[in-house]
Amino acid sequence: MQPSYIPHNKPRRTTHGFRKRMSTKGGRGVLSSRRAKGRARISVTTSRKGHYKS
């Protein structure tokens, strides 16, 4: 039996990333709440080749 959580960055981004959050009303609410609270990271970001990490 394999472990229940096997981390991979691509599914992590596509499920919990900024673009996914912005695509739904609820997701925009999540981002808004996290901004209001002053979170350092409002959504999942992973470093990708050729992109700057924010």
N, C-alpha and C positions, 0 to 999 in steps of 0.2 A: 504494500500500500504506500502511495506517495504522500508527502506532506500536504496539508490543505492549502498552504500559501507558498507559492513559488514566485518570487518577485521578478517582474519584467517591466522595463520602463515604458515600452510602447503601449501596452494595455493600460498601464497606470495613467499615462497622459490622455489617452483617448476616452477613458472613463471619468477621470476626475480633473481633467485639465481646464484651462481658461476657456478655450473655444467651446467645450462641451457645456460648461457652466453658463456661458453667454447665450447658448442656443435655446434655453428654456426660461420661462418666467421665474420658476422656482430657483433655478441656478443663478439668475441675476440677483435674486433676493439674498442668496447665500453670499455672493460676492459683496453686495451692499452691506450686509451685516458684518462681514469680516473687515471691510474697510472702516466702518463706523467704530468697531471695537479696537482698531489700530493694529491688526495682525501684520506681522512682518511679511508673511506670505499669504496671499489671498487665494491661491490655488496651487495645484501641483505643477511644478515646472522641473524638467530634467534637462541637463545639458545635452545639446545635440551638436554634432559636428557642423561648423560654419555658422552657428547661432550664438548669441550672447546670452549668458545665464542672467536672469533678472531676479 
